[in-house]
């Protein structure tokens, strides 16, 4: 059931990316990095010769080639999720190309296409990345740069995307090249915020005379674990316990209401936890 949910979320994610690409970025020639940007550039030169080609088909071919290159140069240690999402995005673009008229855009305003295309795409990519998958093969190129030139993976990805935007500018014009660069920059921020928003939990510490009741409620009603830390009141000098737990936002609201009922004088501190790994949350090791 867990695997089904993961692959379902990956599918939703790359379908969102495909819609963004098909109706905002591709028809406006905004090559915002990645395999999609490379495919758009190559398609621009090959479409007059081979009209049967599409950006989606080009991406499918390129991703397959990149996976072969990965096996040759870096061992091809890529999980099934990455292969599924990469080929799924390419395939969905190819299917959409066959269902709608190529070049159909919701807007031809470059600024609107860049902003909305990037926001929508970033949401989809954030969903995919949150499941430890990737939507394209440029991470393979980044890992090749990392292996032979010892660049950090993050910097390698930026280098690859920057090179793609340069060639996009040379192919489609400087104005579209600048919008493509804006797309790359904004996309990173959107992805980070989506992932943080999905994973955001509440880290809670409670000092109360009703710790046993609160502990029982957390374990039996919320199905979460908690830890009791021994402490001493700085003002009273009395021994006490500090209850520590991590909950999602919905669970925290339930706990807060329960504590309000059983001990209105309880002392509660709450902070945001942007990622939680371990039992009951995200696995520490995932393929």
N, C-alpha and C positions, 0 to 999 in steps of 0.2 A: 504493500500500500504506500509506503514511504517513497519507493522508487517511482511508482506511478505518479505521485504528487510532484516529485522533482521534475520528471519529464514533461508533465502537463504544464508546469510553470515555465519550463524552457521553451515549450511550443508556443505558449501565449507570448512570451518575450520576443522570440524571433519573428512571430507574425506581426507584432507591433512595429518592429524594426522594418520589416518588409513593406508595410503600409506607408511608413514615413518615407522610405526610400522611393517607393513607386509613385507617390503622389506629391512629394515635395522636393526631394533632393535630385533624383535622377533626371526628371523632365526639365529641371532648371540648370542642369550641368554643374551642380555643386559637388565636386569630388572631394568630400571631406575625409580623406585618409582611408586607411583600411583596404581590404580586398575589393570592396565596392568601388572605391575611388579609382583603383587600378583598372578594374573591369570597365568603368565608364570611359576612361582614357583610351583603352585598347578598342572598345566598341566604337568609339568615334572614328577611328581610322579604318576599322574592318567592315563596318556596316554597309558602306557603298559596294564593297566587293562581295561580302557574304551577307545578304539581307536577312537570312534566316536566323542569324545570331541575335541575341538579346543580352542585356546586362546580367540578368539572372543566369542565363546559360553560361556566359563568360565566367561568372563567379563560381559556378558549379565546376567548370573545367579547371579553373585556377586553384580552387581549394583542393581538388583531387591531386593536382600536380604538386602543390605545397606539402600535402601529407606524404607523398612519395619522397620529396626532397628531405622532409624531416626524418624519415626512416633512414635515408642514406647518410645525412650529415650529423644528426643529433639523436639518433636512436628511435625516434618516433614514439616517445613515451607520452601519449596523449590519451586521456580518458574517453570512454564512450560518449559521455555527455558533450564534450567538445566536438567530436566528430559528428554527432547527431545534430547539434545546433548549427554548426558551420554548413553542413550539407542541407539541413532543413531550411535555413535562411535562403541559400542559393536556389533550392528547389521551389520554395514558395514564391520567390521573385519571378522565376521562370513561368510558374503557373499563372500568376497575376498578369504577366506580359501576354499570355495567350488568351486571357479572359477579357482584358480591356485594351483599348487602343493605345499602342505605345506612345509615350510622351504626354499622356493625360495628366494635367496638373491641377490641383485645387486652386493654386494661385501662381501667377507668373511674376509677382513682386519678389525680387531676390531677397530683400530683407525679411519679409514675412516667411518665405519658403525656408530660409536659413534658420530663423528662430524657432518656428513651429516644427520644422523637420528635425532639428537637433533636439528639442525638448521631448518630442514623441519618441524619437530614436533612443535618446538617453534613458527614458523610462524602460523601454523594452530591453535594452542592453543591461541596465541595472538589474532587472529581474533575472536575466540569464546568468550574469556574473555572480549573483547571489547564490546560485545553485552550483557554483564552482565549474562553470562552463564558459565557453568563449564563442563569439558570433562570427569569427573570421580567422583567416590564416595568417594575418600579419604578425601575430604573436610568434609564428614559426620563423618568420624573417628576423624578428627581434631576437629570438633565441640563437639564431645563426650569428648575428652581429655580436651577441654576448659571448658566444663560444670563441669566435676568431679575433674579435677586437676588444674583448673584456669590458664591454660597456654594461652598465646596469640594465636589467630588463625594462624598467620604466623609461629610462633614457633612450634605450634602443627603440621602443615603441614610438616615442616622440620623434626620433630621427626618421623612422619609416614613414610616419604620417606626414611629417614636414616635407619629405622628398615627394610624396604623392601629391600634396597640395601645390608644390612648385610646378610639377609637371602638369597638374590640372590647370594652373594659371597660364602656362605656356600653350596648353591645348585649347582652353575655352576663353581665355582672355584674363587680364590682370584683375578686373573687377570680380569675376567669379572666383578667381584664385584667392582673393582676400576674404571673400565670404566663406570659402572652403576652410581657410585657416581659422576664421572665427568659429566655424562649426566644430573644428577639432578642439579648440580651447573650451568652448561652452559645454561640449559633450562630456568632457572629463568631470566638470563640476556637477553636471546633472546626474551622471552615473554614481558618483560618490554620495550625493545627497539621497538618491533613491535607495541605495544599499543601506545607508545609515538609518533611513526612515523605516525600512522593512525590518531591520534587526534591532531597532531601538527598544530597550527594556528599562525597567526601573530597578535601581539598586537601593534597597531599603534597610534602614537600621532603626530598631524600635527599642526604647527603654520604657518598661511598663511593669506594674505590679501584677499584671495578668498575663505574664509571658507564657504560662502553660496553656491557657485558653487560646491565645493567639497562635502558638506553635501548633496546637491540635487543629485549628481552623485552616492553617496554611497547608498542613499535610493531608488532612482528610477531605476538606471542602475544595481546596484549590489544586490539590494533587501536585504540590511543589515541595521541595526540600527547604530546610533552613538550618542555620547554625547558631548555637548559643555561645556567646563570648563572655567570659567572666570579667567583671569590672568592679569599680568602687566609685561611689558618688563623691565627687570632689567637694561638695558642700556639706553633705550629711556624714560622709565617711563610712557609709553602710555598704556592704557587699550587694552587688546587683548583677543582673545578666543583661547583655545587649543581644537582641535577636537580629540576625542578619539573613536576608533573603533577596532573591532576584525574581521579579515577576514581569509579565507583559503589562501593557497599560490597562487592559480590561480587568485583569486579576488584581492590580494595585487598587483600582477604584473599589472593588469588592472588599479588599482587606481594610482599606481606609474607613469604609462605612462600618465594618465589623468592630474595628478598634474604637471608633467613635461611640458605639453602643456599650461596649464592655468596660472601656477605660478612657473617658474623655480627657483625663489628665496625662495620658501617655505622651512621650516625647518621640517624634518621628522625624528622621531626615531622609530625603529622597534625592538621588542623583540619576542622571541618564547614563545607561551603559549601552554604548553603540554596537557592541558585539559581545555575545555570551556563548562560550563553547563548553560543552560538557553534557552530562545526563539531563534530559528533559529539554535541551535546547539544540543548538547546531553541533554536529559531530566535530571533534577535534581533527580527526583524520577522515577525509572523504575523497572518493576517487574522482 
